[in-house]
């Protein structure tokens, strides 16, 4: 399951799971849109591409184990 980190790792901006505007690399490092733009969409930790993080509705914000159990 995708880890939905709650803050930009560069400027600490809040990035709630249900909101658009978060960017992640393949290791799930998380940045706000402004920082991703300033970083030229490249993760400063791994050098990977930063892409739009999908949103997760509040109704689906179950903890990881709970969600796996719900899927059977």
mmCIF file of the N, C-alpha and C atoms, coordinates in Angstrom:
data_MODEL
# 
_entry.id   MODEL 
# 
loop_
_atom_site.group_PDB 
_atom_site.id 
_atom_site.type_symbol 
_atom_site.label_atom_id 
_atom_site.label_alt_id 
_atom_site.label_comp_id 
_atom_site.label_asym_id 
_atom_site.label_entity_id 
_atom_site.label_seq_id 
_atom_site.pdbx_PDB_ins_code 
_atom_site.Cartn_x 
_atom_site.Cartn_y 
_atom_site.Cartn_z 
_atom_site.occupancy 
_atom_site.B_iso_or_equiv 
_atom_site.pdbx_formal_charge 
_atom_site.auth_seq_id 
_atom_site.auth_comp_id 
_atom_site.auth_asym_id 
_atom_site.auth_atom_id 
_atom_site.pdbx_PDB_model_num 
ATOM 1   N N  . UNK A 1 1  ? 0.841   -1.171  0.000   1.00 0.00 ? 1  UNK A N  1 
ATOM 2   C CA . UNK A 1 1  ? 0.000   0.000   0.000   1.00 0.00 ? 1  UNK A CA 1 
ATOM 3   C C  . UNK A 1 1  ? 0.890   1.238   0.000   1.00 0.00 ? 1  UNK A C  1 
ATOM 4   N N  . UNK A 1 2  ? 0.494   2.219   -0.771  1.00 0.00 ? 2  UNK A N  1 
ATOM 5   C CA . UNK A 1 2  ? 1.232   3.471   -0.873  1.00 0.00 ? 2  UNK A CA 1 
ATOM 6   C C  . UNK A 1 2  ? 1.210   4.215   0.464   1.00 0.00 ? 2  UNK A C  1 
ATOM 7   N N  . UNK A 1 3  ? 2.389   4.610   0.928   1.00 0.00 ? 3  UNK A N  1 
ATOM 8   C CA . UNK A 1 3  ? 2.473   5.405   2.157   1.00 0.00 ? 3  UNK A CA 1 
ATOM 9   C C  . UNK A 1 3  ? 2.097   6.843   1.825   1.00 0.00 ? 3  UNK A C  1 
ATOM 10  N N  . UNK A 1 4  ? 1.137   7.393   2.541   1.00 0.00 ? 4  UNK A N  1 
ATOM 11  C CA . UNK A 1 4  ? 0.687   8.759   2.295   1.00 0.00 ? 4  UNK A CA 1 
ATOM 12  C C  . UNK A 1 4  ? 1.326   9.677   3.337   1.00 0.00 ? 4  UNK A C  1 
ATOM 13  N N  . UNK A 1 5  ? 2.536   10.108  3.060   1.00 0.00 ? 5  UNK A N  1 
ATOM 14  C CA . UNK A 1 5  ? 3.254   10.962  4.015   1.00 0.00 ? 5  UNK A CA 1 
ATOM 15  C C  . UNK A 1 5  ? 2.540   12.313  4.116   1.00 0.00 ? 5  UNK A C  1 
ATOM 16  N N  . UNK A 1 6  ? 2.372   12.807  5.346   1.00 0.00 ? 6  UNK A N  1 
ATOM 17  C CA . UNK A 1 6  ? 1.503   13.957  5.561   1.00 0.00 ? 6  UNK A CA 1 
ATOM 18  C C  . UNK A 1 6  ? 2.117   15.329  5.320   1.00 0.00 ? 6  UNK A C  1 
ATOM 19  N N  . UNK A 1 7  ? 3.441   15.395  5.078   1.00 0.00 ? 7  UNK A N  1 
ATOM 20  C CA . UNK A 1 7  ? 4.097   16.698  4.918   1.00 0.00 ? 7  UNK A CA 1 
ATOM 21  C C  . UNK A 1 7  ? 5.152   16.638  3.819   1.00 0.00 ? 7  UNK A C  1 
ATOM 22  N N  . UNK A 1 8  ? 5.413   17.798  3.226   1.00 0.00 ? 8  UNK A N  1 
ATOM 23  C CA . UNK A 1 8  ? 6.518   17.928  2.280   1.00 0.00 ? 8  UNK A CA 1 
ATOM 24  C C  . UNK A 1 8  ? 7.816   17.698  3.038   1.00 0.00 ? 8  UNK A C  1 
ATOM 25  N N  . UNK A 1 9  ? 8.694   16.881  2.478   1.00 0.00 ? 9  UNK A N  1 
ATOM 26  C CA . UNK A 1 9  ? 9.954   16.553  3.132   1.00 0.00 ? 9  UNK A CA 1 
ATOM 27  C C  . UNK A 1 9  ? 10.988  17.669  3.026   1.00 0.00 ? 9  UNK A C  1 
ATOM 28  N N  . UNK A 1 10 ? 10.651  18.707  2.273   1.00 0.00 ? 10 UNK A N  1 
ATOM 29  C CA . UNK A 1 10 ? 11.578  19.822  2.105   1.00 0.00 ? 10 UNK A CA 1 
ATOM 30  C C  . UNK A 1 10 ? 11.147  21.053  2.903   1.00 0.00 ? 10 UNK A C  1 
ATOM 31  N N  . UNK A 1 11 ? 9.851   21.400  2.867   1.00 0.00 ? 11 UNK A N  1 
ATOM 32  C CA . UNK A 1 11 ? 9.393   22.639  3.512   1.00 0.00 ? 11 UNK A CA 1 
ATOM 33  C C  . UNK A 1 11 ? 8.348   22.403  4.596   1.00 0.00 ? 11 UNK A C  1 
ATOM 34  N N  . UNK A 1 12 ? 7.943   21.155  4.801   1.00 0.00 ? 12 UNK A N  1 
ATOM 35  C CA . UNK A 1 12 ? 6.997   20.766  5.846   1.00 0.00 ? 12 UNK A CA 1 
ATOM 36  C C  . UNK A 1 12 ? 5.559   21.230  5.598   1.00 0.00 ? 12 UNK A C  1 
ATOM 37  N N  . UNK A 1 13 ? 5.216   21.576  4.363   1.00 0.00 ? 13 UNK A N  1 
ATOM 38  C CA . UNK A 1 13 ? 3.839   21.928  4.028   1.00 0.00 ? 13 UNK A CA 1 
ATOM 39  C C  . UNK A 1 13 ? 2.940   20.716  4.257   1.00 0.00 ? 13 UNK A C  1 
ATOM 40  N N  . UNK A 1 14 ? 1.757   20.940  4.807   1.00 0.00 ? 14 UNK A N  1 
ATOM 41  C CA . UNK A 1 14 ? 0.788   19.856  5.003   1.00 0.00 ? 14 UNK A CA 1 
ATOM 42  C C  . UNK A 1 14 ? 0.327   19.310  3.655   1.00 0.00 ? 14 UNK A C  1 
ATOM 43  N N  . UNK A 1 15 ? 0.303   17.982  3.542   1.00 0.00 ? 15 UNK A N  1 
ATOM 44  C CA . UNK A 1 15 ? -0.141  17.304  2.319   1.00 0.00 ? 15 UNK A CA 1 
ATOM 45  C C  . UNK A 1 15 ? -1.097  16.185  2.711   1.00 0.00 ? 15 UNK A C  1 
ATOM 46  N N  . UNK A 1 16 ? -2.350  16.541  3.045   1.00 0.00 ? 16 UNK A N  1 
ATOM 47  C CA . UNK A 1 16 ? -3.302  15.502  3.449   1.00 0.00 ? 16 UNK A CA 1 
ATOM 48  C C  . UNK A 1 16 ? -3.568  14.514  2.315   1.00 0.00 ? 16 UNK A C  1 
ATOM 49  N N  . UNK A 1 17 ? -3.850  13.263  2.646   1.00 0.00 ? 17 UNK A N  1 
ATOM 50  C CA . UNK A 1 17 ? -4.058  12.227  1.625   1.00 0.00 ? 17 UNK A CA 1 
ATOM 51  C C  . UNK A 1 17 ? -5.165  12.540  0.621   1.00 0.00 ? 17 UNK A C  1 
ATOM 52  N N  . UNK A 1 18 ? -6.181  13.287  1.048   1.00 0.00 ? 18 UNK A N  1 
ATOM 53  C CA . UNK A 1 18 ? -7.303  13.567  0.162   1.00 0.00 ? 18 UNK A CA 1 
ATOM 54  C C  . UNK A 1 18 ? -7.070  14.776  -0.750  1.00 0.00 ? 18 UNK A C  1 
ATOM 55  N N  . UNK A 1 19 ? -5.954  15.466  -0.572  1.00 0.00 ? 19 UNK A N  1 
ATOM 56  C CA . UNK A 1 19 ? -5.689  16.685  -1.349  1.00 0.00 ? 19 UNK A CA 1 
ATOM 57  C C  . UNK A 1 19 ? -4.731  16.425  -2.506  1.00 0.00 ? 19 UNK A C  1 
ATOM 58  N N  . UNK A 1 20 ? -4.985  17.088  -3.607  1.00 0.00 ? 20 UNK A N  1 
ATOM 59  C CA . UNK A 1 20 ? -4.071  17.038  -4.761  1.00 0.00 ? 20 UNK A CA 1 
ATOM 60  C C  . UNK A 1 20 ? -2.868  17.935  -4.458  1.00 0.00 ? 20 UNK A C  1 
ATOM 61  N N  . UNK A 1 21 ? -1.822  17.837  -5.259  1.00 0.00 ? 21 UNK A N  1 
ATOM 62  C CA . UNK A 1 21 ? -0.686  18.734  -5.123  1.00 0.00 ? 21 UNK A CA 1 
ATOM 63  C C  . UNK A 1 21 ? 0.514   18.136  -4.428  1.00 0.00 ? 21 UNK A C  1 
ATOM 64  N N  . UNK A 1 22 ? 0.527   16.828  -4.237  1.00 0.00 ? 22 UNK A N  1 
ATOM 65  C CA . UNK A 1 22 ? 1.691   16.160  -3.665  1.00 0.00 ? 22 UNK A CA 1 
ATOM 66  C C  . UNK A 1 22 ? 2.398   15.385  -4.775  1.00 0.00 ? 22 UNK A C  1 
ATOM 67  N N  . UNK A 1 23 ? 3.703   15.308  -4.680  1.00 0.00 ? 23 UNK A N  1 
ATOM 68  C CA . UNK A 1 23 ? 4.515   14.610  -5.670  1.00 0.00 ? 23 UNK A CA 1 
ATOM 69  C C  . UNK A 1 23 ? 5.411   13.609  -4.957  1.00 0.00 ? 23 UNK A C  1 
ATOM 70  N N  . UNK A 1 24 ? 5.593   12.427  -5.565  1.00 0.00 ? 24 UNK A N  1 
ATOM 71  C CA . UNK A 1 24 ? 6.396   11.367  -4.964  1.00 0.00 ? 24 UNK A CA 1 
ATOM 72  C C  . UNK A 1 24 ? 7.357   10.768  -5.984  1.00 0.00 ? 24 UNK A C  1 
ATOM 73  N N  . UNK A 1 25 ? 8.434   10.162  -5.450  1.00 0.00 ? 25 UNK A N  1 
ATOM 74  C CA . UNK A 1 25 ? 9.336   9.366   -6.290  1.00 0.00 ? 25 UNK A CA 1 
ATOM 75  C C  . UNK A 1 25 ? 8.986   7.895   -6.067  1.00 0.00 ? 25 UNK A C  1 
ATOM 76  N N  . UNK A 1 26 ? 9.728   7.003   -6.678  1.00 0.00 ? 26 UNK A N  1 
ATOM 77  C CA . UNK A 1 26 ? 9.422   5.573   -6.548  1.00 0.00 ? 26 UNK A CA 1 
ATOM 78  C C  . UNK A 1 26 ? 9.671   5.041   -5.134  1.00 0.00 ? 26 UNK A C  1 
ATOM 79  N N  . UNK A 1 27 ? 10.396  5.796   -4.307  1.00 0.00 ? 27 UNK A N  1 
ATOM 80  C CA . UNK A 1 27 ? 10.621  5.410   -2.918  1.00 0.00 ? 27 UNK A CA 1 
ATOM 81  C C  . UNK A 1 27 ? 9.638   6.117   -1.986  1.00 0.00 ? 27 UNK A C  1 
ATOM 82  N N  . UNK A 1 28 ? 8.679   6.832   -2.559  1.00 0.00 ? 28 UNK A N  1 
ATOM 83  C CA . UNK A 1 28 ? 7.617   7.539   -1.849  1.00 0.00 ? 28 UNK A CA 1 
ATOM 84  C C  . UNK A 1 28 ? 8.102   8.751   -1.072  1.00 0.00 ? 28 UNK A C  1 
ATOM 85  N N  . UNK A 1 29 ? 9.292   9.284   -1.399  1.00 0.00 ? 29 UNK A N  1 
ATOM 86  C CA . UNK A 1 29 ? 9.692   10.581  -0.855  1.00 0.00 ? 29 UNK A CA 1 
ATOM 87  C C  . UNK A 1 29 ? 8.636   11.567  -1.349  1.00 0.00 ? 29 UNK A C  1 
ATOM 88  N N  . UNK A 1 30 ? 8.204   12.477  -0.503  1.00 0.00 ? 30 UNK A N  1 
ATOM 89  C CA . UNK A 1 30 ? 7.025   13.291  -0.785  1.00 0.00 ? 30 UNK A CA 1 
ATOM 90  C C  . UNK A 1 30 ? 7.343   14.778  -0.725  1.00 0.00 ? 30 UNK A C  1 
ATOM 91  N N  . UNK A 1 31 ? 6.873   15.512  -1.749  1.00 0.00 ? 31 UNK A N  1 
ATOM 92  C CA . UNK A 1 31 ? 7.128   16.949  -1.850  1.00 0.00 ? 31 UNK A CA 1 
ATOM 93  C C  . UNK A 1 31 ? 5.872   17.675  -2.307  1.00 0.00 ? 31 UNK A C  1 
ATOM 94  N N  . UNK A 1 32 ? 5.750   18.943  -1.907  1.00 0.00 ? 32 UNK A N  1 
ATOM 95  C CA . UNK A 1 32 ? 4.636   19.767  -2.378  1.00 0.00 ? 32 UNK A CA 1 
ATOM 96  C C  . UNK A 1 32 ? 4.933   20.197  -3.819  1.00 0.00 ? 32 UNK A C  1 
ATOM 97  N N  . UNK A 1 33 ? 3.936   20.742  -4.485  1.00 0.00 ? 33 UNK A N  1 
ATOM 98  C CA . UNK A 1 33 ? 4.078   21.141  -5.885  1.00 0.00 ? 33 UNK A CA 1 
ATOM 99  C C  . UNK A 1 33 ? 5.162   22.200  -6.060  1.00 0.00 ? 33 UNK A C  1 
ATOM 100 N N  . UNK A 1 34 ? 5.221   23.161  -5.141  1.00 0.00 ? 34 UNK A N  1 
ATOM 101 C CA . UNK A 1 34 ? 6.216   24.226  -5.255  1.00 0.00 ? 34 UNK A CA 1 
ATOM 102 C C  . UNK A 1 34 ? 7.638   23.671  -5.155  1.00 0.00 ? 34 UNK A C  1 
ATOM 103 N N  . UNK A 1 35 ? 7.871   22.805  -4.177  1.00 0.00 ? 35 UNK A N  1 
ATOM 104 C CA . UNK A 1 35 ? 9.206   22.216  -4.027  1.00 0.00 ? 35 UNK A CA 1 
ATOM 105 C C  . UNK A 1 35 ? 9.537   21.292  -5.196  1.00 0.00 ? 35 UNK A C  1 
ATOM 106 N N  . UNK A 1 36 ? 8.571   20.504  -5.656  1.00 0.00 ? 36 UNK A N  1 
ATOM 107 C CA . UNK A 1 36 ? 8.808   19.622  -6.804  1.00 0.00 ? 36 UNK A CA 1 
ATOM 108 C C  . UNK A 1 36 ? 9.229   20.450  -8.019  1.00 0.00 ? 36 UNK A C  1 
ATOM 109 N N  . UNK A 1 37 ? 8.575   21.589  -8.215  1.00 0.00 ? 37 UNK A N  1 
ATOM 110 C CA . UNK A 1 37 ? 8.921   22.469  -9.334  1.00 0.00 ? 37 UNK A CA 1 
ATOM 111 C C  . UNK A 1 37 ? 10.343  23.016  -9.160  1.00 0.00 ? 37 UNK A C  1 
ATOM 112 N N  . UNK A 1 38 ? 10.664  23.466  -7.953  1.00 0.00 ? 38 UNK A N  1 
ATOM 113 C CA . UNK A 1 38 ? 12.002  23.998  -7.685  1.00 0.00 ? 38 UNK A CA 1 
ATOM 114 C C  . UNK A 1 38 ? 13.079  22.930  -7.837  1.00 0.00 ? 38 UNK A C  1 
ATOM 115 N N  . UNK A 1 39 ? 12.712  21.665  -7.624  1.00 0.00 ? 39 UNK A N  1 
ATOM 116 C CA . UNK A 1 39 ? 13.653  20.547  -7.763  1.00 0.00 ? 39 UNK A CA 1 
ATOM 117 C C  . UNK A 1 39 ? 13.670  19.983  -9.177  1.00 0.00 ? 39 UNK A C  1 
ATOM 118 N N  . UNK A 1 40 ? 12.974  20.658  -10.105 1.00 0.00 ? 40 UNK A N  1 
ATOM 119 C CA . UNK A 1 40 ? 12.869  20.198  -11.504 1.00 0.00 ? 40 UNK A CA 1 
ATOM 120 C C  . UNK A 1 40 ? 12.320  18.779  -11.587 1.00 0.00 ? 40 UNK A C  1 
ATOM 121 N N  . UNK A 1 41 ? 11.389  18.459  -10.683 1.00 0.00 ? 41 UNK A N  1 
ATOM 122 C CA . UNK A 1 41 ? 10.729  17.153  -10.647 1.00 0.00 ? 41 UNK A CA 1 
ATOM 123 C C  . UNK A 1 41 ? 11.701  15.985  -10.509 1.00 0.00 ? 41 UNK A C  1 
ATOM 124 N N  . UNK A 1 42 ? 12.802  16.216  -9.779  1.00 0.00 ? 42 UNK A N  1 
ATOM 125 C CA . UNK A 1 42 ? 13.777  15.164  -9.485  1.00 0.00 ? 42 UNK A CA 1 
ATOM 126 C C  . UNK A 1 42 ? 13.956  15.068  -7.974  1.00 0.00 ? 42 UNK A C  1 
ATOM 127 N N  . UNK A 1 43 ? 13.857  13.864  -7.440  1.00 0.00 ? 43 UNK A N  1 
ATOM 128 C CA . UNK A 1 43 ? 14.019  13.645  -6.005  1.00 0.00 ? 43 UNK A CA 1 
ATOM 129 C C  . UNK A 1 43 ? 15.468  13.906  -5.605  1.00 0.00 ? 43 UNK A C  1 
ATOM 130 N N  . UNK A 1 44 ? 15.699  14.780  -4.619  1.00 0.00 ? 44 UNK A N  1 
ATOM 131 C CA . UNK A 1 44 ? 17.075  15.057  -4.211  1.00 0.00 ? 44 UNK A CA 1 
ATOM 132 C C  . UNK A 1 44 ? 17.717  13.901  -3.438  1.00 0.00 ? 44 UNK A C  1 
ATOM 133 N N  . UNK A 1 45 ? 16.913  12.956  -2.981  1.00 0.00 ? 45 UNK A N  1 
ATOM 134 C CA . UNK A 1 45 ? 17.445  11.821  -2.219  1.00 0.00 ? 45 UNK A CA 1 
ATOM 135 C C  . UNK A 1 45 ? 17.924  10.698  -3.126  1.00 0.00 ? 45 UNK A C  1 
ATOM 136 N N  . UNK A 1 46 ? 17.115  10.352  -4.145  1.00 0.00 ? 46 UNK A N  1 
ATOM 137 C CA . UNK A 1 46 ? 17.468  9.202   -4.994  1.00 0.00 ? 46 UNK A CA 1 
ATOM 138 C C  . UNK A 1 46 ? 17.707  9.575   -6.457  1.00 0.00 ? 46 UNK A C  1 
ATOM 139 N N  . UNK A 1 47 ? 17.349  10.799  -6.843  1.00 0.00 ? 47 UNK A N  1 
ATOM 140 C CA . UNK A 1 47 ? 17.523  11.221  -8.225  1.00 0.00 ? 47 UNK A CA 1 
ATOM 141 C C  . UNK A 1 47 ? 16.396  10.777  -9.133  1.00 0.00 ? 47 UNK A C  1 
ATOM 142 N N  . UNK A 1 48 ? 15.375  10.112  -8.552  1.00 0.00 ? 48 UNK A N  1 
ATOM 143 C CA . UNK A 1 48 ? 14.247  9.636   -9.342  1.00 0.00 ? 48 UNK A CA 1 
ATOM 144 C C  . UNK A 1 48 ? 13.271  10.736  -9.712  1.00 0.00 ? 48 UNK A C  1 
ATOM 145 N N  . UNK A 1 49 ? 12.421  10.427  -10.669 1.00 0.00 ? 49 UNK A N  1 
ATOM 146 C CA . UNK A 1 49 ? 11.404  11.371  -11.136 1.00 0.00 ? 49 UNK A CA 1 
ATOM 147 C C  . UNK A 1 49 ? 10.313  11.559  -10.080 1.00 0.00 ? 49 UNK A C  1 
ATOM 148 N N  . UNK A 1 50 ? 9.896   12.802  -9.876  1.00 0.00 ? 50 UNK A N  1 
ATOM 149 C CA . UNK A 1 50 ? 8.765   13.099  -9.004  1.00 0.00 ? 50 UNK A CA 1 
ATOM 150 C C  . UNK A 1 50 ? 7.505   13.168  -9.859  1.00 0.00 ? 50 UNK A C  1 
ATOM 151 N N  . UNK A 1 51 ? 6.500   12.409  -9.469  1.00 0.00 ? 51 UNK A N  1 
ATOM 152 C CA . UNK A 1 51 ? 5.237   12.380  -10.200 1.00 0.00 ? 51 UNK A CA 1 
ATOM 153 C C  . UNK A 1 51 ? 4.082   12.657  -9.248  1.00 0.00 ? 51 UNK A C  1 
ATOM 154 N N  . UNK A 1 52 ? 2.929   12.988  -9.812  1.00 0.00 ? 52 UNK A N  1 
ATOM 155 C CA . UNK A 1 52 ? 1.743   13.252  -8.999  1.00 0.00 ? 52 UNK A CA 1 
ATOM 156 C C  . UNK A 1 52 ? 1.424   12.060  -8.111  1.00 0.00 ? 52 UNK A C  1 
ATOM 157 N N  . UNK A 1 53 ? 1.219   12.327  -6.818  1.00 0.00 ? 53 UNK A N  1 
ATOM 158 C CA . UNK A 1 53 ? 0.763   11.285  -5.909  1.00 0.00 ? 53 UNK A CA 1 
ATOM 159 C C  . UNK A 1 53 ? -0.748  11.176  -6.030  1.00 0.00 ? 53 UNK A C  1 
ATOM 160 N N  . UNK A 1 54 ? -1.281  9.975   -6.135  1.00 0.00 ? 54 UNK A N  1 
ATOM 161 C CA . UNK A 1 54 ? -2.749  9.846   -6.178  1.00 0.00 ? 54 UNK A CA 1 
ATOM 162 C C  . UNK A 1 54 ? -3.348  10.293  -4.846  1.00 0.00 ? 54 UNK A C  1 
ATOM 163 N N  . UNK A 1 55 ? -4.594  10.701  -4.884  1.00 0.00 ? 55 UNK A N  1 
ATOM 164 C CA . UNK A 1 55 ? -5.283  11.079  -3.655  1.00 0.00 ? 55 UNK A CA 1 
ATOM 165 C C  . UNK A 1 55 ? -5.967  9.856   -3.063  1.00 0.00 ? 55 UNK A C  1 
ATOM 166 N N  . UNK A 1 56 ? -6.294  9.950   -1.784  1.00 0.00 ? 56 UNK A N  1 
ATOM 167 C CA . UNK A 1 56 ? -7.026  8.889   -1.100  1.00 0.00 ? 56 UNK A CA 1 
ATOM 168 C C  . UNK A 1 56 ? -8.175  9.552   -0.344  1.00 0.00 ? 56 UNK A C  1 
ATOM 169 N N  . UNK A 1 57 ? -9.398  9.166   -0.653  1.00 0.00 ? 57 UNK A N  1 
ATOM 170 C CA . UNK A 1 57 ? -10.550 9.782   -0.005  1.00 0.00 ? 57 UNK A CA 1 
ATOM 171 C C  . UNK A 1 57 ? -10.533 9.506   1.490   1.00 0.00 ? 57 UNK A C  1 
ATOM 172 N N  . UNK A 1 58 ? -11.162 10.392  2.242   1.00 0.00 ? 58 UNK A N  1 
ATOM 173 C CA . UNK A 1 58 ? -11.222 10.197  3.689   1.00 0.00 ? 58 UNK A CA 1 
ATOM 174 C C  . UNK A 1 58 ? -11.883 8.872   4.040   1.00 0.00 ? 58 UNK A C  1 
ATOM 175 N N  . UNK A 1 59 ? -12.858 8.450   3.250   1.00 0.00 ? 59 UNK A N  1 
ATOM 176 C CA . UNK A 1 59 ? -13.553 7.180   3.510   1.00 0.00 ? 59 UNK A CA 1 
ATOM 177 C C  . UNK A 1 59 ? -12.608 5.990   3.368   1.00 0.00 ? 59 UNK A C  1 
ATOM 178 N N  . UNK A 1 60 ? -11.528 6.136   2.575   1.00 0.00 ? 60 UNK A N  1 
ATOM 179 C CA . UNK A 1 60 ? -10.596 5.027   2.347   1.00 0.00 ? 60 UNK A CA 1 
ATOM 180 C C  . UNK A 1 60 ? -9.290  5.163   3.106   1.00 0.00 ? 60 UNK A C  1 
ATOM 181 N N  . UNK A 1 61 ? -9.239  6.024   4.094   1.00 0.00 ? 61 UNK A N  1 
ATOM 182 C CA . UNK A 1 61 ? -8.008  6.225   4.836   1.00 0.00 ? 61 UNK A CA 1 
ATOM 183 C C  . UNK A 1 61 ? -7.889  5.265   6.014   1.00 0.00 ? 61 UNK A C  1 
ATOM 184 N N  . UNK A 1 62 ? -8.063  3.987   5.722   1.00 0.00 ? 62 UNK A N  1 
ATOM 185 C CA . UNK A 1 62 ? -7.880  2.952   6.744   1.00 0.00 ? 62 UNK A CA 1 
ATOM 186 C C  . UNK A 1 62 ? -6.397  2.714   6.944   1.00 0.00 ? 62 UNK A C  1 
ATOM 187 N N  . UNK A 1 63 ? -6.025  2.253   8.100   1.00 0.00 ? 63 UNK A N  1 
ATOM 188 C CA . UNK A 1 63 ? -4.633  1.865   8.358   1.00 0.00 ? 63 UNK A CA 1 
ATOM 189 C C  . UNK A 1 63 ? -4.278  0.684   7.450   1.00 0.00 ? 63 UNK A C  1 
ATOM 190 N N  . UNK A 1 64 ? -3.006  0.533   7.115   1.00 0.00 ? 64 UNK A N  1 
ATOM 191 C CA . UNK A 1 64 ? -2.568  -0.485  6.185   1.00 0.00 ? 64 UNK A CA 1 
ATOM 192 C C  . UNK A 1 64 ? -3.095  -1.883  6.472   1.00 0.00 ? 64 UNK A C  1 
ATOM 193 N N  . UNK A 1 65 ? -2.958  -2.373  7.678   1.00 0.00 ? 65 UNK A N  1 
ATOM 194 C CA . UNK A 1 65 ? -3.418  -3.732  8.003   1.00 0.00 ? 65 UNK A CA 1 
ATOM 195 C C  . UNK A 1 65 ? -4.925  -3.843  7.867   1.00 0.00 ? 65 UNK A C  1 
ATOM 196 N N  . UNK A 1 66 ? -5.652  -2.820  8.276   1.00 0.00 ? 66 UNK A N  1 
ATOM 197 C CA . UNK A 1 66 ? -7.107  -2.843  8.169   1.00 0.00 ? 66 UNK A CA 1 
ATOM 198 C C  . UNK A 1 66 ? -7.545  -2.925  6.709   1.00 0.00 ? 66 UNK A C  1 
ATOM 199 N N  . UNK A 1 67 ? -6.872  -2.198  5.832   1.00 0.00 ? 67 UNK A N  1 
ATOM 200 C CA . UNK A 1 67 ? -7.229  -2.194  4.415   1.00 0.00 ? 67 UNK A CA 1 
ATOM 201 C C  . UNK A 1 67 ? -6.949  -3.556  3.786   1.00 0.00 ? 67 UNK A C  1 
ATOM 202 N N  . UNK A 1 68 ? -5.812  -4.163  4.134   1.00 0.00 ? 68 UNK A N  1 
ATOM 203 C CA . UNK A 1 68 ? -5.497  -5.489  3.596   1.00 0.00 ? 68 UNK A CA 1 
ATOM 204 C C  . UNK A 1 68 ? -6.536  -6.502  4.053   1.00 0.00 ? 68 UNK A C  1 
ATOM 205 N N  . UNK A 1 69 ? -6.969  -6.408  5.304   1.00 0.00 ? 69 UNK A N  1 
ATOM 206 C CA . UNK A 1 69 ? -8.010  -7.296  5.814   1.00 0.00 ? 69 UNK A CA 1 
ATOM 207 C C  . UNK A 1 69 ? -9.325  -7.090  5.075   1.00 0.00 ? 69 UNK A C  1 
ATOM 208 N N  . UNK A 1 70 ? -9.652  -5.845  4.767   1.00 0.00 ? 70 UNK A N  1 
ATOM 209 C CA . UNK A 1 70 ? -10.908 -5.526  4.091   1.00 0.00 ? 70 UNK A CA 1 
ATOM 210 C C  . UNK A 1 70 ? -10.926 -6.075  2.663   1.00 0.00 ? 70 UNK A C  1 
ATOM 211 N N  . UNK A 1 71 ? -9.745  -6.196  2.043   1.00 0.00 ? 71 UNK A N  1 
ATOM 212 C CA . UNK A 1 71 ? -9.670  -6.695  0.672   1.00 0.00 ? 71 UNK A CA 1 
ATOM 213 C C  . UNK A 1 71 ? -9.740  -8.215  0.619   1.00 0.00 ? 71 UNK A C  1 
ATOM 214 N N  . UNK A 1 72 ? -9.545  -8.874  1.747   1.00 0.00 ? 72 UNK A N  1 
ATOM 215 C CA . UNK A 1 72 ? -9.663  -10.336 1.811   1.00 0.00 ? 72 UNK A CA 1 
ATOM 216 C C  . UNK A 1 72 ? -8.500  -11.003 1.262   1.00 0.00 ? 72 UNK A C  1 
# 
